[in-house]
Amino acid sequence: MALSRNRRSERTIDYWPGFVDALSTLLLAIMFLLSVFVLAQFLLSREISGRDAVLDRLNSQIQELTQLLSLERSTGQDFQDQIASLQASLQEAEDGRSRLQRALTEGSGTAASASAEAGQLRTELEGERTVSQRAAAQVELLNQQLSALRQQIAALEDALNASETRDKESQTRIADLGSRLNVALAQRVQELARYRSDFFGRLREILSDRENIRIVGDRFVFQSEVLFPSGSDVLQPSGTEEMRKLAAAVVELSREIPSDINWIIRVDGHTDAVPITGGRFADNWQLSTARAAAVVRYLISEGAPANRLAATGFGEFQPIDPADTPEARNRNRRIELKLTER
């Protein structure tokens, strides 16, 4: 009866590592979501910074054109004032000519002087007309330049509006992309969880009859004594039989899981805390890694896909039972298999 109670206690399922692994998977999913969010924010910030640079250049050009327009308007106003002054001078010359003509009609004695004054006035009048014509030509040129500047400003405003529209469309596309990525990630997590449940259900059916093989959370745990002799990484006959069953389940699983789900089966090697003395392994870490690699190589030899397997050694640094007793050390010497994401 005491022996029976000891066996029942050894078969008790320890849920703590499963809880830790579930929490680790959740953290990995959260980290992936954060990475997607950071990537989306990075892409958005880079595109917005590019838009801001274009907007800054457009604003700078608009400011320069506005300054040039203001300068041209000031120059045009100066020419308008000059034309008004010339027109006033022309009007005075016309008035003088009228007075001379009246003086000519009053008497012939003053005709010579009036004629000379009229000639001088005509010369001045022609000069004023020439200056007025040049000023009018310059005003016309300024009006043409102002029209061209207005067209350039209108084109820049159109380009600015188009850039703002594209920026809004880009933000909408990025937000939609983030939503689709979140939905796809959630679907992949659900699909992998379903296949993990199916996989471990099959393993329970084919491996649950062994006392030294137990389920802890979301992983299968093989005691090292089932697979390897003490201090060795060479699979013994009883271990190869269990690994052959496992390899068949892995091959069947690889055919069912869609290729776009990035899954792996992680094989973790663990030892107790007793240091290794002699032999070809320098420490427990090397032994645990070599044992995990030996299991992976055997699964590959039985047809399991190599790209879906990973070997990891943890030595004595992740014990199930931290107590310093023979029973605790026996539980800590183990090989764990876990279906997870890459």
C-alpha positions as CSV (number, residue, x, y, z in Angstrom):
1,M,0.0,0.0,0.0
2,A,2.9,2.4,0.7
3,L,4.3,1.5,-2.7
4,S,1.0,2.2,-4.4
5,R,0.7,5.6,-2.6
6,N,4.2,6.5,-3.7
7,R,3.4,5.7,-7.4
8,R,0.3,7.8,-7.2
9,S,2.2,10.7,-5.9
10,E,4.8,10.3,-8.7
11,R,2.0,10.3,-11.3
12,T,0.5,13.5,-9.9
13,I,0.4,16.1,-12.6
14,D,2.4,19.3,-11.9
15,Y,0.6,22.1,-13.5
16,W,3.0,24.8,-12.6
17,P,5.4,24.4,-15.7
18,G,2.3,24.4,-18.0
19,F,1.1,27.6,-16.4
20,V,4.5,29.2,-16.9
21,D,4.6,28.0,-20.5
22,A,1.1,29.3,-21.2
23,L,2.2,32.6,-19.7
24,S,5.3,32.6,-21.9
25,T,3.2,31.9,-25.0
26,L,0.9,34.8,-24.1
27,L,3.9,37.0,-23.5
28,L,5.3,36.0,-26.9
29,A,2.0,36.7,-28.6
30,I,1.9,40.1,-26.9
31,M,5.5,40.8,-27.9
32,F,4.6,39.9,-31.5
33,L,1.6,42.2,-31.4
34,L,3.8,45.0,-30.0
35,S,6.3,44.3,-32.8
36,V,3.6,44.6,-35.4
37,F,2.4,47.8,-33.8
38,V,5.9,49.2,-33.7
39,L,6.5,48.2,-37.3
40,A,3.2,49.8,-38.4
41,Q,4.1,53.0,-36.3
42,F,7.6,53.0,-37.9
43,L,6.2,52.8,-41.4
44,L,3.6,55.4,-40.7
45,S,6.1,57.8,-39.1
46,R,8.5,57.3,-42.0
47,E,5.7,58.0,-44.6
48,I,4.4,61.0,-42.6
49,S,8.0,62.4,-42.2
50,G,8.3,62.2,-46.0
51,R,5.0,64.0,-46.4
52,D,6.1,66.6,-43.8
53,A,9.3,67.2,-45.8
54,V,7.3,67.7,-49.0
55,L,4.9,70.0,-47.2
56,D,7.8,72.0,-45.7
57,R,9.3,72.4,-49.2
58,L,5.9,73.4,-50.6
59,N,5.4,75.9,-47.8
60,S,8.9,77.3,-48.3
61,Q,8.2,77.8,-52.1
62,I,4.9,79.4,-51.3
63,Q,6.5,81.8,-48.9
64,E,9.2,82.7,-51.5
65,L,6.6,83.2,-54.2
66,T,4.5,85.3,-51.8
67,Q,7.5,87.5,-51.0
68,L,8.3,87.8,-54.8
69,L,4.6,88.7,-55.5
70,S,4.7,91.3,-52.8
71,L,7.9,92.8,-54.2
72,E,6.5,92.8,-57.7
73,R,3.3,94.5,-56.5
74,S,5.4,97.2,-54.8
75,T,7.3,97.7,-58.0
76,G,4.1,97.8,-60.0
77,Q,2.7,100.4,-57.7
78,D,5.8,102.5,-58.1
79,F,5.4,102.3,-61.9
80,Q,1.7,103.3,-61.6
81,D,2.7,106.3,-59.5
82,Q,5.3,107.2,-62.1
83,I,2.8,106.9,-64.9
84,A,0.3,109.1,-63.0
85,S,3.1,111.7,-62.6
86,L,3.9,111.5,-66.3
87,Q,0.3,111.9,-67.2
88,A,0.0,115.0,-65.0
89,S,3.1,116.4,-66.7
90,L,1.6,115.6,-70.1
91,Q,-1.6,117.3,-69.1
92,E,0.4,120.4,-68.1
93,A,2.3,120.4,-71.4
94,E,-1.0,120.2,-73.3
95,D,-2.3,123.1,-71.2
96,G,0.8,125.1,-72.1
97,R,0.4,124.3,-75.8
98,S,-3.2,125.5,-75.6
99,R,-2.0,128.7,-73.9
100,L,0.6,129.2,-76.7
101,Q,-2.0,128.7,-79.4
102,R,-4.2,131.3,-77.8
103,A,-1.2,133.7,-77.5
104,L,-0.5,133.2,-81.3
105,T,-4.0,134.2,-82.1
106,E,-3.7,137.4,-80.0
107,G,-0.8,139.0,-81.9
108,S,1.9,138.3,-84.4
109,G,4.5,140.2,-82.3
110,T,4.8,137.3,-79.9
111,A,4.7,134.5,-82.5
112,A,8.4,133.8,-82.7
113,S,8.8,133.3,-78.9
114,A,5.6,131.4,-78.7
115,S,6.7,129.1,-81.6
116,A,10.0,128.5,-79.8
117,E,8.2,127.7,-76.5
118,A,5.8,125.5,-78.4
119,G,8.7,123.6,-80.0
120,Q,10.3,123.1,-76.6
121,L,7.0,121.9,-75.1
122,R,6.6,119.5,-78.0
123,T,10.0,118.0,-77.4
124,E,9.3,117.6,-73.7
125,L,5.9,116.1,-74.6
126,E,7.5,113.5,-76.9
127,G,10.0,112.6,-74.2
128,E,7.2,112.2,-71.6
129,R,5.2,110.1,-74.1
130,T,8.3,107.8,-74.6
131,V,8.8,107.4,-70.9
132,S,5.1,106.7,-70.5
133,Q,5.2,104.0,-73.1
134,R,8.2,102.4,-71.5
135,A,6.4,102.4,-68.1
136,A,3.2,101.0,-69.7
137,A,5.3,98.1,-71.2
138,Q,6.9,97.4,-67.8
139,V,3.5,97.4,-66.2
140,E,2.3,94.9,-68.8
141,L,5.3,92.7,-68.1
142,L,4.7,92.9,-64.4
143,N,1.0,91.9,-64.9
144,Q,2.2,88.9,-66.9
145,Q,4.6,87.9,-64.2
146,L,1.9,88.3,-61.6
147,S,-0.4,86.0,-63.6
148,A,2.3,83.4,-63.9
149,L,2.9,83.6,-60.1
150,R,-0.8,83.1,-59.4
151,Q,-0.8,80.0,-61.6
152,Q,2.3,78.6,-59.8
153,I,0.6,79.3,-56.4
154,A,-2.5,77.5,-57.6
155,A,-0.5,74.5,-58.8
156,L,1.3,74.4,-55.4
157,E,-2.0,74.5,-53.6
158,D,-3.3,71.6,-55.7
159,A,-0.1,69.6,-55.0
160,L,-0.5,70.3,-51.3
161,N,-4.1,69.2,-51.3
162,A,-3.2,66.0,-53.2
163,S,-0.4,65.3,-50.8
164,E,-2.7,65.7,-47.8
165,T,-5.2,63.3,-49.5
166,R,-2.5,60.7,-50.1
167,D,-1.4,61.1,-46.5
168,K,-4.9,60.4,-45.2
169,E,-5.2,57.4,-47.5
170,S,-1.9,56.0,-46.3
171,Q,-3.0,56.3,-42.7
172,T,-6.2,54.5,-43.5
173,R,-4.3,51.7,-45.3
174,I,-1.9,51.3,-42.4
175,A,-4.7,51.1,-39.8
176,D,-6.4,48.5,-42.0
177,L,-3.2,46.6,-42.4
178,G,-2.7,46.5,-38.6
179,S,-6.3,45.2,-38.1
180,R,-5.8,42.5,-40.6
181,L,-2.5,41.5,-39.0
182,N,-4.1,41.3,-35.6
183,V,-6.9,39.1,-37.0
184,A,-4.5,36.9,-38.8
185,L,-2.3,36.5,-35.7
186,A,-5.3,35.6,-33.6
187,Q,-6.4,33.0,-36.2
188,R,-2.9,31.5,-36.3
189,V,-2.7,31.3,-32.5
190,Q,-6.1,29.5,-32.4
191,E,-5.1,27.1,-35.2
192,L,-1.8,26.2,-33.5
193,A,-3.6,25.7,-30.2
194,R,-6.1,23.3,-31.9
195,Y,-3.3,21.3,-33.5
196,R,-1.4,21.2,-30.2
197,S,-4.4,19.8,-28.5
198,D,-4.8,17.1,-31.3
199,F,-1.1,16.3,-31.1
200,F,-1.0,15.8,-27.4
201,G,-4.2,13.9,-27.5
202,R,-2.6,11.4,-29.9
203,L,0.5,11.2,-27.7
204,R,-1.7,10.5,-24.6
205,E,-3.2,7.5,-26.5
206,I,0.2,6.0,-27.6
207,L,2.4,6.9,-24.6
208,S,0.2,7.1,-21.6
209,D,0.8,3.4,-20.5
210,R,4.3,4.2,-19.3
211,E,4.9,5.2,-15.7
212,N,8.0,7.2,-16.6
213,I,6.2,9.3,-19.2
214,R,3.9,11.9,-17.9
215,I,2.0,15.1,-19.0
216,V,3.0,18.4,-17.4
217,G,0.8,21.2,-18.6
218,D,1.2,21.5,-22.4
219,R,4.3,19.2,-22.7
220,F,5.2,15.5,-22.5
221,V,7.9,14.7,-20.1
222,F,10.1,11.6,-20.5
223,Q,12.3,10.6,-17.5
224,S,15.9,10.4,-18.8
225,E,16.2,6.8,-17.5
226,V,13.6,5.7,-20.1
227,L,15.7,7.0,-23.0
228,F,19.4,7.1,-21.9
229,P,21.8,5.3,-19.7
230,S,23.2,7.3,-16.8
231,G,25.7,10.0,-18.0
232,S,25.2,9.0,-21.7
233,D,23.5,10.6,-24.7
234,V,23.0,7.3,-26.6
235,L,19.4,6.2,-26.9
236,Q,18.8,2.7,-25.4
237,P,16.4,0.2,-27.0
238,S,13.5,1.0,-24.7
239,G,13.9,4.7,-25.5
240,T,14.0,4.2,-29.3
241,E,10.7,2.3,-29.1
242,E,9.0,5.3,-27.5
243,M,10.7,7.7,-29.9
244,R,9.5,5.7,-32.8
245,K,5.9,6.2,-31.7
246,L,6.6,9.8,-31.2
247,A,8.1,10.2,-34.6
248,A,5.1,8.6,-36.3
249,A,2.8,11.2,-34.5
250,V,5.1,14.1,-35.6
251,V,5.1,12.9,-39.2
252,E,1.3,12.6,-39.2
253,L,1.0,16.1,-37.6
254,S,3.3,17.7,-40.2
255,R,0.9,16.5,-43.0
256,E,-2.1,18.1,-41.3
257,I,-0.8,21.5,-40.1
258,P,-0.9,24.1,-43.0
259,S,2.4,25.2,-44.2
260,D,1.8,28.9,-43.4
261,I,1.7,28.1,-39.6
262,N,5.3,28.4,-38.4
263,W,5.4,25.6,-35.8
264,I,8.1,23.5,-34.2
265,I,8.4,20.8,-31.7
266,R,11.0,21.8,-29.1
267,V,13.0,19.1,-27.4
268,D,14.4,20.3,-24.1
269,G,17.1,18.3,-22.2
270,H,17.3,18.7,-18.3
271,T,19.6,17.1,-15.7
272,D,19.8,17.1,-12.0
273,A,22.3,19.3,-10.0
274,V,24.9,16.6,-9.4
275,P,28.1,17.6,-11.2
276,I,29.5,15.3,-13.9
277,T,32.9,13.7,-13.0
278,G,34.9,12.3,-15.9
279,G,33.5,11.1,-19.2
280,R,33.3,13.1,-22.4
281,F,30.9,15.8,-21.1
282,A,32.4,18.8,-19.3
283,D,29.2,19.6,-17.4
284,N,25.5,18.9,-17.2
285,W,24.7,21.6,-19.7
286,Q,26.6,19.7,-22.4
287,L,24.9,16.4,-21.4
288,S,21.4,17.9,-21.5
289,T,22.1,19.5,-24.9
290,A,23.6,16.3,-26.3
291,R,20.6,14.3,-25.2
292,A,18.1,16.7,-26.7
293,A,20.1,16.6,-30.0
294,A,20.1,12.8,-29.9
295,V,16.3,12.7,-29.7
296,V,16.0,15.2,-32.6
297,R,18.4,13.2,-34.7
298,Y,16.4,10.0,-34.1
299,L,13.1,11.6,-34.9
300,I,14.6,12.9,-38.2
301,S,15.9,9.4,-39.0
302,E,12.3,8.2,-38.6
303,G,10.9,10.7,-41.1
304,A,10.1,13.7,-38.9
305,P,10.8,17.0,-40.8
306,A,14.1,18.5,-39.6
307,N,12.9,22.1,-40.1
308,R,10.1,21.4,-37.5
309,L,12.4,20.3,-34.7
310,A,14.6,22.1,-32.3
311,A,17.0,20.8,-29.6
312,T,17.7,22.8,-26.4
313,G,19.7,22.0,-23.3
314,F,19.0,23.6,-19.9
315,G,21.3,21.5,-17.7
316,E,20.3,21.6,-14.0
317,F,19.0,25.3,-14.2
318,Q,15.3,24.6,-14.6
319,P,14.4,21.9,-12.1
320,I,10.9,20.7,-11.5
321,D,11.6,19.9,-7.9
322,P,14.3,22.1,-6.2
323,A,14.7,19.7,-3.2
324,D,18.0,17.9,-2.7
325,T,16.6,14.3,-2.5
326,P,17.0,11.3,-4.7
327,E,13.3,11.5,-5.7
328,A,13.7,15.2,-6.7
329,R,16.8,14.5,-8.7
330,N,15.1,11.7,-10.5
331,R,12.2,14.0,-11.5
332,N,14.6,16.7,-12.7
333,R,16.4,14.3,-15.1
334,R,14.1,14.5,-18.0
335,I,13.4,15.2,-21.7
336,E,10.5,17.5,-22.5
337,L,8.6,17.9,-25.8
338,K,6.5,20.9,-26.6
339,L,4.6,22.0,-29.7
340,T,5.1,25.8,-30.0
341,E,5.7,28.6,-32.5
342,R,9.1,29.2,-34.1
